[in-house]
Amino acid sequence: MIVDEVKITVEAGKGGDGCISFRREKYVPKGGPDGGNGGRGGDIVLEARNDVSTLVDFIYRPLYQAKHGEHGRGKKQHGHAIEPMIVRVPVGTLVWEDGGDLLADMNEEGMRFLAARGGRGGRGNATFVTSTQQAPRLAEKGEPGESKNLRLELRLLADVGLVGFPNAGKSTLLSRCTKARPKIADYPFTTLEPQLGVVQLPGERNFVMADVPGLIEGASLGKGLGIKFLRHLERTRVLLHLVDLTGITQFRDLQKRIQTIQAELKNHSPKFLKIPQILVFTKLDALTEVDHLKWAAKLKDRYLAVMAISAVTGKGLRELLEAAWDALKKAADAPIEQPSVAPKNLYQAKVRFTVDKRDGIFYVEGAEIKKWVAMTRFEVRDSLERFHKILGKMGVLRELKKQGAKEGDTVFLEDRELIFDGDRKGNHERLT
C-alpha cells in the first residue's frame, strides 16, 4: 500500500530551566551566584531517504515530540542540549504548513529540513550578575519549543511516466521493460497505486519509469482512481501516452480517446502541457484490419513520435525505449518546473502583540508575549520585575493605558492573569 499524503504534528523540545543557586562552601567567603543555564530543547528535523518509499508509517504515528533540554544546576553546571530528532521521509516529499505555504521540497537524498526548532535554555542567576546587582535571585524558565501541524505530500521521482485509459497496457509495458511486477488483469483499474521500475538499456544507460492507475473521462472531477496519483507524474520529463487500438475502427474515435486523456491532464495541472509526449499504440498483436500507420502519419506533428508496440510479443519495445531515451536527453537541459517554496528570509513586519478589550477585561496576545510568559518565574520577585521591564520596552503598558486601562482592571497575558496598577509615584503603570 502506498500512502502519499498525511498530516502530522511536530513538537520540538522545551529548553531547560535556568537555576537559582548560591555557592555555600566553608572557607569560601562571598561565593556568590552560581546557577547554571538550561540546555536547549531538541529540534525536529525531516531527512529525505531513498530507503523509505511511502508515508504509511506516519498514519500510525502522527505525533512527533522531541525531548526537553536539561535544567541548569548549581556550581555553574549547564544542562545538556538535546540532539535533534531525525524523522525520515521518502525522497520527493513536499512539506506543507497545514492550510498554508509549501515549506520544503525534499527532492534529494540526504536533504534535511528543520521542521520545528527547540526552545533555548533559560539562563541561570550567575548570568545576571552585574556591577550593581551582585546577588540576583533571577533565572529564566526554558523557552517553549515550536509546535506545527504539517501536511506531507509524496511525489515519486521518475523520468518517464505512463498515462492512458484503464487496460491500455501500461502495467504490461512496465513489467516487460523493468523488474517491476505490477498486477495485470483484464478488467478496469487493475492498477490501484503508482508503480516504479528501472529500465536498463545497453551501454549502462537507465531511467526510471512510473505507471499510475488509468484515467477515465471526468477524472479531474474525482471519477476513477488515476487523478489522485497524477501528482506523481508532475516531475517526469517525458510522458508515454498509451492508446489501446482494439475496438477502434474510425479515426474520429481514436481522436476522441486521445483528447479525453489530454483534457484530463490539462485540467489536473497545466504543467502537463509542457512535458514532451510520445503517443504509443498498444496491443499491436491483437490488431487485424486497423491501418495504424495511416493514423500515425496524421498525428505525428502533435507528438515527439507516434509508435506502435506489442508488449506481449515484444514488437516495437526496443524502438520505443530508445525513443524515450532520446527524448530524455533532449529534455535534460530543460528545467523541471518545481513547486514554489515559501521564502525563508523574506522580511515581513511582525505585530509583536495585540491588545483587545472584551467585557471589561484586557487580553494581550502574541507569540513574543507567550514566550516571555512561559520563561518568567512569577513567584520570584526579581523575575517579575524583569518581566515588567520587558513589557514596558515592548510598549504593552503604554498601549493598555491608551485603550483605557485603569487601576484594578484585569489583564490576561496569554494564560496569565495580572492586575493593572498605577505606580504610587505616578511615574509608571504596573501589572501586579
C-alpha positions in Angstrom: 0.0 0.0 0.0 1.4 3.4 -1.0 0.3 6.3 1.2 1.2 9.6 -0.5 -0.5 12.3 1.8 -0.6 12.5 5.6 -0.9 15.1 8.3 1.4 15.1 11.3 2.2 17.3 14.3 5.7 18.1 15.3 6.6 19.5 18.8 10.2 20.5 19.4 11.6 20.2 22.9 11.3 22.9 25.6 14.5 24.5 26.8 15.8 23.5 30.3 15.1 25.9 33.1 17.9 28.1 34.5 18.9 27.6 38.1 18.9 29.9 41.0 21.7 28.9 43.3 24.4 30.4 45.6 27.7 28.9 46.4 27.9 28.0 50.0 31.2 26.3 51.0 33.3 26.5 54.1 36.3 28.8 53.7 34.9 30.3 50.5 33.6 33.8 51.5 31.2 35.6 49.2 30.8 32.6 47.0 28.1 34.4 45.1 25.5 33.2 42.5 26.4 30.0 40.7 23.2 28.9 39.0 23.8 27.3 35.5 21.9 27.7 32.3 19.4 25.2 31.0 20.1 23.1 27.9 18.5 23.7 24.5 15.4 21.6 23.6 15.6 19.1 20.8 14.9 20.2 17.2 12.7 18.0 14.9 14.4 17.6 11.5 13.0 15.8 8.4 15.5 13.9 6.3 14.9 12.7 2.8 15.9 9.0 2.4 15.9 6.6 -0.5 15.3 3.6 1.8 11.9 5.0 2.7 9.3 4.6 -0.1 6.0 5.6 1.4 4.4 7.7 4.1 2.4 4.8 5.6 4.4 4.9 8.9 3.0 8.4 9.6 -0.5 7.1 9.7 0.3 5.1 12.8 2.5 7.8 14.4 1.1 11.2 13.6 2.7 13.0 16.6 6.5 13.6 16.9 7.8 15.1 20.2 11.4 15.9 20.8 13.0 15.7 24.3 13.2 18.8 26.6 16.6 20.3 27.5 18.1 19.5 30.9 17.8 22.0 33.7 20.7 24.0 34.9 22.3 23.1 38.3 24.4 24.8 41.0 28.1 25.2 40.7 27.5 26.8 37.3 26.6 23.4 35.7 24.7 23.9 32.5 22.1 21.4 31.4 22.8 19.3 28.3 21.4 20.3 25.0 19.3 17.6 23.3 20.3 16.1 19.9 17.8 16.7 17.1 15.1 14.2 16.4 15.5 12.9 12.9 12.3 11.9 11.1 12.9 10.0 7.8 10.7 10.8 4.8 10.9 9.5 1.2 12.8 11.4 -1.4 10.2 13.5 -3.3 8.2 14.6 -0.2 6.7 18.1 -0.2 6.3 19.6 3.3 3.4 22.0 3.6 2.3 24.0 6.6 -1.2 22.7 7.2 -3.5 25.0 5.4 -0.6 27.3 4.4 2.5 27.6 2.2 4.9 25.0 0.9 7.9 24.9 3.3 10.3 22.4 1.7 10.7 20.2 -1.3 12.7 17.1 -0.2 13.8 16.1 -3.7 17.4 14.9 -3.0 18.8 12.1 -0.9 20.1 13.4 2.4 18.4 16.7 2.3 17.3 18.0 5.7 14.6 20.4 6.8 14.2 22.0 10.2 10.6 21.3 10.9 10.4 22.6 14.5 13.1 24.5 16.4 13.8 23.6 20.0 13.5 26.2 22.7 16.6 27.8 24.1 17.6 27.1 27.6 16.7 29.6 30.4 19.6 31.5 31.9 20.7 30.8 35.5 21.2 33.6 38.1 25.0 33.5 37.5 24.3 35.0 34.1 22.5 38.1 35.6 25.3 39.2 37.8 26.3 42.9 37.2 28.3 45.5 39.0 25.1 46.8 40.5 23.4 43.5 41.1 25.8 41.2 42.8 23.3 38.6 44.1 20.4 38.3 41.7 17.6 35.9 42.6 16.7 35.8 39.0 16.6 32.9 36.4 14.6 32.1 33.3 12.5 29.2 32.6 13.2 27.4 29.3 11.8 28.7 26.1 8.9 26.6 24.7 9.8 24.6 21.5 8.0 25.2 18.3 4.8 23.2 17.5 3.5 22.9 14.0 0.9 21.0 12.1 2.3 19.8 8.8 1.0 18.1 5.7 3.4 15.7 3.9 2.7 15.0 0.2 4.8 12.4 -1.7 5.5 12.9 -5.4 7.6 10.0 -6.8 10.7 10.9 -8.8 10.6 9.3 -12.2 12.0 10.1 -15.7 9.2 8.7 -17.9 5.6 8.5 -17.0 2.8 6.3 -18.5 -0.7 7.6 -19.0 -3.8 6.3 -20.7 -7.2 4.7 -20.2 -7.5 1.6 -17.9 -6.3 -1.5 -19.6 -4.3 0.4 -22.2 -1.3 -1.8 -21.5 0.6 0.4 -19.1 1.3 -2.3 -16.5 2.2 -4.9 -19.1 4.7 -2.5 -20.6 6.2 -1.7 -17.2 6.6 -5.4 -16.4 8.3 -6.2 -19.8 10.7 -3.2 -19.6 11.6 -3.4 -15.9 11.8 -5.8 -13.0 8.6 -4.3 -11.5 5.8 -6.8 -11.1 2.5 -4.9 -11.1 -0.8 -6.8 -11.1 -2.0 -7.4 -14.6 -5.6 -8.5 -15.4 -8.3 -8.0 -18.0 -10.6 -5.6 -16.0 -10.6 -1.9 -15.3 -8.4 -0.4 -12.6 -6.2 -3.4 -12.1 -3.5 -0.9 -11.0 -4.6 0.6 -7.8 -1.5 2.6 -6.9 1.6 4.0 -8.6 4.4 1.6 -9.7 8.0 2.3 -10.4 10.6 0.4 -12.4 14.1 0.9 -13.7 14.6 0.5 -17.5 18.1 -0.9 -18.3 19.5 -0.1 -21.8 22.7 -1.2 -23.4 25.7 1.0 -22.6 24.9 1.3 -18.9 22.0 3.6 -19.7 19.0 3.5 -17.5 16.0 5.6 -16.5 13.0 5.3 -14.1 9.5 4.6 -15.5 6.3 5.3 -13.5 2.8 3.9 -14.0 -0.3 5.3 -12.4 -3.9 4.0 -12.4 -5.7 4.6 -15.6 -7.7 7.8 -16.3 -11.3 8.0 -17.4 -13.4 10.9 -18.6 -14.3 13.1 -15.7 -11.2 12.0 -13.7 -10.4 15.7 -13.0 -13.7 15.9 -11.2 -12.9 12.9 -9.0 -14.1 9.9 -11.1 -11.9 6.8 -11.1 -8.5 6.4 -9.4 -5.9 7.9 -11.6 -6.4 11.6 -10.9 -5.5 11.0 -7.3 -2.0 9.9 -8.3 -1.3 12.2 -11.2 0.8 14.4 -8.9 3.5 11.6 -9.1 3.9 12.4 -12.9 4.4 16.1 -12.5 8.2 15.7 -12.1 8.6 13.5 -15.1 10.5 14.7 -18.2 8.7 12.6 -20.8 5.2 11.1 -21.0 4.2 8.0 -22.9 0.5 8.2 -23.8 -0.6 4.7 -24.4 -3.7 4.0 -26.5 -5.3 0.6 -27.0 -6.4 0.4 -30.6 -8.5 -2.8 -30.2 -12.2 -2.0 -30.8 -11.4 1.3 -32.7 -12.3 1.3 -36.3 -12.7 5.0 -37.1 -10.1 7.8 -36.8 -12.5 10.1 -35.1 -13.0 7.5 -32.3 -9.2 7.4 -31.8 -9.1 11.2 -31.7 -11.8 11.3 -29.1 -10.0 8.8 -26.9 -6.7 10.8 -27.2 -8.4 14.1 -26.5 -10.1 12.8 -23.4 -6.8 11.9 -21.7 -5.2 15.2 -22.8 -8.1 17.2 -21.4 -7.9 15.4 -18.0 -4.2 16.0 -17.8 -4.7 19.7 -18.6 -7.5 20.0 -16.0 -5.3 18.5 -13.4 -2.3 20.7 -14.0 -1.2 23.0 -16.8 2.3 21.6 -16.2 1.5 18.6 -18.3 1.2 20.8 -21.4 4.9 21.5 -21.2 6.0 17.8 -20.8 7.1 16.2 -24.2 4.9 13.2 -25.1 5.2 10.1 -27.2 2.0 8.6 -28.5 2.1 4.8 -28.3 -0.4 2.4 -29.9 -0.6 -0.8 -27.9 -1.7 -4.4 -28.3 -0.4 -4.5 -31.9 -0.6 -8.3 -31.8 -4.4 -8.1 -31.5 -5.0 -5.8 -34.5 -6.2 -7.1 -37.8 -7.9 -4.6 -40.0 -6.8 -1.3 -38.5 -4.4 0.8 -40.5 -2.4 2.2 -37.6 0.4 3.5 -39.8 -2.0 5.8 -41.7 -3.4 7.1 -38.3 0.2 7.6 -37.0 1.0 9.8 -40.0 -1.9 12.1 -39.2 -0.8 12.5 -35.6 3.0 12.7 -35.9 3.1 16.5 -35.9 1.5 16.7 -32.4 4.0 14.5 -30.6 7.7 13.8 -30.4 6.9 10.5 -32.1 4.0 8.1 -32.7 4.9 4.4 -32.3 3.1 1.0 -32.1 4.1 -1.8 -29.9 3.1 -5.2 -28.6 4.2 -5.7 -25.0 3.1 -9.4 -25.2 5.3 -10.3 -28.2 7.9 -7.6 -27.6 7.5 -6.0 -31.1 8.5 -2.3 -31.1 9.6 -2.3 -27.4 13.3 -1.6 -28.1 12.5 1.2 -30.6 10.1 2.8 -28.0 12.7 2.7 -25.2 15.4 4.2 -27.4 12.9 6.9 -28.5 12.2 7.6 -24.8 15.9 7.8 -24.0 16.5 10.2 -26.9 13.6 12.4 -25.6 15.1 12.3 -22.1 18.5 13.5 -23.5 16.8 16.4 -25.3 14.8 17.3 -22.2 17.8 17.0 -19.8 18.7 20.7 -20.1 15.2 21.9 -19.7 14.4 22.9 -16.1 11.7 21.0 -14.4 9.0 23.3 -13.0 9.3 22.8 -9.3 6.7 23.8 -6.6 7.3 27.3 -5.3 8.8 27.1 -1.8 7.9 30.0 0.6 11.0 32.2 1.0 12.6 31.9 4.4 14.3 35.2 4.7 11.7 37.5 3.3 11.2 40.4 5.7 7.8 40.8 7.0 6.7 43.4 9.5 5.6 41.4 12.5 3.0 42.5 15.1 4.7 42.0 18.4 1.5 41.9 20.4 -2.2 42.8 20.2 -4.4 44.3 23.0 -8.1 43.6 22.9 -10.8 44.6 25.4 -13.8 42.3 25.9 -16.4 42.6 28.6 -14.2 45.0 30.6 -11.1 42.6 30.6 -8.0 43.3 28.6 -6.3 40.5 26.6 -2.7 40.8 25.5 -1.7 38.2 23.0 1.2 37.4 20.6 4.0 35.0 20.1 6.5 37.2 21.9 4.2 37.7 24.8 3.6 33.9 25.0 7.3 33.3 25.0 8.1 35.7 27.9 5.1 34.5 30.0 6.4 30.9 29.6 10.0 31.9 30.6 9.2 34.0 33.6 9.1 32.8 37.2 6.2 34.8 38.5 6.7 33.5 42.0 10.2 35.2 42.2 10.1 39.0 42.7 13.2 39.7 40.7 11.8 37.7 37.7 8.5 39.6 37.9 10.4 42.9 37.9 12.3 41.9 34.8 9.1 40.8 33.1 7.6 44.2 33.9 10.5 46.0 32.3 10.2 43.8 29.2 6.6 44.8 28.8 7.5 48.4 29.2 10.1 48.3 26.5 7.7 46.5 24.2 5.1 49.2 24.7 2.5 46.9 26.2 1.8 49.1 29.3 1.6 52.2 27.1 -0.9 50.5 24.8 -3.0 49.3 27.8 -3.2 52.9 29.1 -4.1 54.2 25.7 -7.0 51.8 25.5 -8.3 53.0 28.8 -6.9 50.5 31.3 -7.3 51.8 34.9 -6.1 50.7 38.3 -7.6 47.4 39.3 -8.5 46.3 35.8 -7.9 42.6 34.9 -5.3 41.9 32.2 -4.7 38.5 30.7 -1.3 38.0 29.1 -1.9 34.7 27.3 -3.0 32.5 30.2 -1.5 34.6 33.0 -3.9 36.9 34.9 -2.5 40.2 36.3 -3.9 43.4 37.7 -3.2 46.8 36.1 -1.9 49.1 38.8 -0.8 52.7 38.8 2.6 53.4 40.3 2.4 55.1 43.6 4.8 57.8 42.5 2.7 58.5 39.5 5.5 57.9 37.0 4.7 54.5 35.5 2.0 51.9 35.2 2.4 48.4 36.5 1.0 44.9 36.4 0.9 43.1 39.7 
